[in-house]
Amino acid sequence: MTETVLLTGISGFIAKHVAAKLLTAGHEVRGSLRRMDRADEVRAALQPVVGTEALERLSFVALDLEDEAGWPEAMAGITALIHTASPFPVAQPKDPQVLIRPAVEGTLRALRAARAAGVARVVLTSSTVAVTDTSRTGMQDETCWCDPKAPDTSAYGQSKTLAEQAAWAFASDNGLQLTTINPGFVMGPPLDRHYGSSIRVIARILRGKDPMVPMLDFPVVDVRDVAEMHLRALERPEVAGMRILAVAGNMTMPAMAAELKRAYPSRRITTRVAPMPVLHLLALFDPQIKAILPAVGRSHPISNARAREVLAMRFISPEGALRTSADWLLQNGGL
């Protein structure tokens, strides 16, 4: 069945890949932008991937997560909603509400618009940060939730957890057929130079900006797999009511650095692991380092069993996702 999909935040790193999958599969896509002057940017990113003919099924609408204007018109004629739009910071803000408010209110605004238009099918992009509970040991899966009140939960973790919980409550109360896709640390090739914070981390390693790398452990996934999961979730009504984790496996930042050093031996890539006292000192001057301190030295393996079982996913390896990210950065002047 061909769907007419409202895809929010279409200029995002993940969302552009989702748009490419939808258009290639024959669906109509109406992408939301905060500023319509970015429409040509999105078209230019998608054209080499989907071709000119598929782009004829792409249109745009101006929407803001924090403004009611335009949502009824945007939903007219839509059969499904894929909501990807949500703020993602490099450094955590001083006021958590800077992230929490637009994430929660924007999600509910999109779902209310869908309900008002009679659109029941919704796929929501959440995150594994809404799953990981730092007090729990062992494998974590779709039954797990982050504790937004825990002292070490970041503002981003709070925003994704509270937004997803609000979505599930709203869907339950209003009969929406909701599926959430919860990606980990998203790598893989961007479609243009407007890429996300995760790719900037890889660029930082490639630049050798830091004398040492922190012992951070990430549940990682390739953006192409994340996009494929959105498409499959849309096309398989039997997964309505499910959270589905998008994770290929775990990889530490030192392991990333070592893999990149093997791949690009001529680059001055640091592989030395940073001791905690050094990180605490650097955090006084670098907000990005300060933001990651609570996660240093912790490992939270995350199951992808449901994705493999209900969506038949066969994930690109963490190493493959990392290498394609780095190759793109080096080939496209991203450094």
C-alpha positions in Angstrom: 0.0 0.0 0.0 1.3 3.4 -1.0 1.3 5.9 1.9 1.3 9.7 1.9 3.7 10.4 4.8 4.3 13.6 6.8 7.9 13.3 7.7 8.8 15.9 10.3 12.3 17.4 10.5 13.2 16.2 7.0 16.5 18.2 6.9 17.9 16.0 9.7 20.7 13.4 9.3 18.4 10.5 9.9 15.3 12.0 8.3 16.9 12.6 5.0 17.8 8.9 4.9 14.2 8.0 5.9 12.9 10.2 3.1 15.2 8.4 0.6 13.9 5.0 1.7 10.3 6.2 1.5 10.6 7.7 -1.9 12.5 4.7 -3.3 9.7 2.4 -2.0 7.1 4.5 -3.9 5.6 6.5 -1.1 4.6 10.2 -1.2 6.6 12.3 1.2 5.6 15.7 2.7 8.6 16.9 4.6 8.4 19.5 7.3 11.0 22.3 7.7 11.3 25.2 10.1 12.5 27.3 7.2 11.4 26.7 3.7 14.7 28.0 2.3 16.2 24.6 3.2 13.9 22.8 0.7 16.5 23.0 -2.1 19.2 21.7 0.2 17.1 18.6 0.9 16.2 18.0 -2.7 19.9 18.3 -3.7 20.8 15.7 -1.0 18.2 13.3 -2.1 18.4 13.6 -5.9 21.6 11.5 -6.4 20.1 8.7 -4.2 16.5 8.5 -5.4 16.6 10.1 -8.9 14.5 12.9 -10.5 11.3 10.9 -11.0 11.0 10.0 -7.3 11.6 13.6 -6.2 8.3 14.4 -7.9 6.6 12.7 -5.0 8.4 15.0 -2.5 6.8 18.2 -1.2 7.5 20.5 1.8 5.6 22.3 4.5 6.8 24.8 7.1 6.2 23.6 10.7 7.6 24.5 14.1 7.5 22.1 17.1 6.7 25.0 19.3 4.0 26.7 17.2 0.5 25.5 16.3 0.5 27.3 13.0 0.3 25.1 9.9 -0.3 21.7 11.4 -3.9 21.1 10.2 -2.8 22.0 6.6 0.3 19.9 6.8 -1.8 16.8 7.8 -4.4 17.2 5.0 -4.4 14.1 2.9 -1.8 12.4 5.0 -2.1 8.6 5.8 0.8 8.2 8.1 3.1 10.3 10.3 6.8 9.7 10.8 8.0 12.1 13.6 11.8 12.5 13.6 12.1 16.1 14.6 13.8 16.6 18.0 16.7 18.7 19.3 20.1 16.9 19.6 22.9 18.8 21.3 26.7 18.4 21.2 26.9 19.9 24.7 24.1 19.7 27.3 22.4 23.0 28.1 22.4 24.6 31.5 18.6 24.6 31.5 17.3 21.1 30.7 13.9 22.6 29.6 15.7 24.0 26.5 15.6 20.4 25.2 12.7 18.9 27.1 10.1 21.4 26.2 10.3 21.3 22.4 10.8 17.5 22.5 7.7 16.8 24.6 5.5 19.6 23.3 6.5 19.0 19.7 5.8 15.3 19.9 2.4 15.9 21.4 1.6 18.7 18.9 2.4 16.3 16.0 0.3 13.5 17.5 -2.6 15.8 18.2 -2.5 17.0 14.6 -2.5 13.4 13.4 -5.5 12.5 15.6 -7.4 15.6 14.5 -6.8 14.6 10.8 -7.8 11.0 11.4 -4.3 9.7 10.9 -3.8 6.6 13.1 -0.4 5.2 11.9 2.6 6.9 13.6 6.3 6.0 13.7 8.3 8.0 16.2 12.1 8.3 16.3 13.1 7.9 19.9 16.6 6.9 21.2 18.3 4.2 23.2 18.9 6.9 25.8 15.2 6.5 26.6 15.9 2.8 27.4 19.2 2.8 29.3 18.9 2.7 33.0 22.3 3.3 34.5 21.3 1.5 37.7 20.6 -1.8 35.9 23.3 -4.2 34.9 23.2 -6.7 32.0 21.5 -6.7 28.7 18.8 -4.0 28.3 15.8 -4.3 25.9 12.5 -2.7 24.9 11.1 -3.3 28.4 13.6 -1.0 30.0 13.2 2.7 30.5 15.7 5.5 31.5 14.9 7.1 34.8 14.6 10.8 33.9 14.9 11.8 37.5 18.2 10.0 38.1 21.0 12.5 38.9 23.2 11.3 36.1 20.5 11.5 33.4 21.4 14.1 30.8 19.0 16.8 29.6 18.9 15.0 26.2 18.1 11.7 28.0 15.3 13.4 29.9 14.0 14.9 26.7 13.9 11.7 24.7 12.4 9.6 27.6 9.7 12.1 28.5 8.8 12.7 24.9 8.5 9.0 24.2 6.5 8.3 27.4 4.1 11.2 26.5 3.7 9.7 23.0 2.8 6.2 24.4 0.3 7.7 26.8 -1.3 9.8 24.1 -1.4 6.9 21.6 -3.1 4.7 24.3 -5.7 7.3 25.1 -6.5 8.2 21.5 -6.2 4.9 19.6 -3.1 5.7 17.6 -1.1 2.8 16.1 2.3 3.9 17.4 5.7 2.3 16.8 8.9 3.8 18.1 12.3 3.2 16.6 15.1 3.8 19.2 18.5 4.2 17.6 21.8 4.2 19.4 24.8 6.3 18.4 24.1 6.8 14.7 27.0 6.5 12.2 27.1 5.9 8.5 27.4 8.2 5.4 25.6 11.5 5.5 23.7 12.6 2.4 25.1 16.1 2.5 27.3 18.3 4.8 24.4 18.9 7.2 25.0 15.9 9.5 24.4 15.2 13.1 26.4 15.4 16.3 27.4 11.7 16.2 29.3 12.3 12.9 31.0 15.2 14.5 32.4 12.8 17.2 34.0 10.7 14.4 35.4 13.9 12.8 36.9 14.8 16.2 38.7 11.5 16.4 40.0 11.8 12.9 41.3 15.2 13.5 43.2 14.0 16.6 42.0 17.0 18.4 42.3 15.4 21.8 45.5 13.9 23.3 43.5 11.0 24.7 40.0 9.5 24.2 37.5 8.8 27.0 36.3 5.2 27.8 32.8 5.7 26.4 30.8 2.7 25.3 28.2 3.3 22.6 25.4 1.2 21.3 26.0 2.0 17.6 24.0 1.6 14.4 24.3 2.7 10.7 21.9 5.4 9.6 20.9 3.4 6.6 19.7 0.6 8.9 17.8 3.2 11.0 16.0 4.5 7.9 15.2 1.0 6.7 13.6 0.2 10.1 11.4 3.3 9.8 10.3 2.1 6.4 9.6 -1.5 7.5 7.8 -0.3 10.6 5.5 1.9 8.4 4.8 -1.0 6.1 4.2 -3.7 8.7 1.0 -2.9 10.7 1.7 -5.8 13.0 4.5 -3.9 14.8 2.1 -1.2 16.0 2.4 -0.9 19.8 6.1 -1.9 19.8 9.3 -0.2 20.7 12.1 -1.5 18.5 15.7 -0.8 19.3 18.0 0.1 16.4 21.4 -1.2 17.5 24.1 -3.2 15.6 26.3 -3.7 18.7 28.4 -1.8 21.2 31.7 -0.1 20.5 33.9 2.0 22.8 35.5 5.2 21.7 39.0 3.8 22.1 38.0 0.9 19.9 36.7 3.4 17.3 40.0 5.3 17.4 41.9 2.0 17.0 39.8 1.0 14.1 40.3 4.4 12.4 44.0 4.3 13.1 44.2 0.9 11.3 42.2 2.2 8.4 44.1 5.5 8.1 47.6 4.9 9.5 49.0 8.2 8.1 46.6 10.3 10.2 47.6 11.3 13.7 44.7 9.6 15.5 44.9 9.3 19.3 44.2 5.9 20.8 45.4 6.5 24.4 42.6 6.2 27.0 42.0 9.3 29.1 42.2 8.7 32.9 39.3 10.1 34.8 41.3 12.9 36.6 42.4 14.2 33.3 38.8 14.2 32.0 37.6 16.1 35.1 40.3 18.7 34.4 39.5 19.1 30.7 35.8 19.3 31.5 36.4 22.6 33.2 37.2 24.1 29.8 35.3 21.9 27.3 31.5 21.6 27.6 31.5 18.6 25.3 33.7 16.6 27.7 31.7 17.8 30.7 28.6 16.5 29.1 29.9 12.9 28.8 31.6 12.5 32.2 28.6 10.6 33.8 28.9 7.9 31.1 32.6 7.3 31.2 33.6 3.8 32.1 30.0 2.5 32.0 28.8 -0.2 29.6 25.2 -1.0 28.8 24.7 -3.7 26.2 21.4 -3.4 24.3 19.5 -6.2 22.6 18.5 -6.0 18.9 16.6 -9.3 19.0 13.2 -7.6 18.4 14.5 -5.7 15.4 15.9 -9.0 13.9 12.8 -10.9 14.6 9.9 -8.6 13.8 11.6 -6.4 11.1 14.0 -9.1 9.8 16.9 -6.7 10.1 20.4 -7.8 9.3 22.5 -4.9 10.6 25.6 -3.3 9.1 28.5 -4.0 11.5 29.6 -1.3 13.9 33.0 -1.3 12.1 31.4 -1.0 8.7 29.3 1.9 9.9 32.3 3.7 11.4 34.4 3.2 8.3 31.7 4.6 5.9 31.3 7.6 8.2 35.1 8.3 8.1 35.4 7.6 4.4 32.6 10.2 3.7 34.2 12.8 5.9 37.6 12.4 4.3 36.2 12.3 0.7 33.8 15.2 1.1 35.9 17.8 2.9 34.3 17.2 6.3 37.6 17.7 8.1 
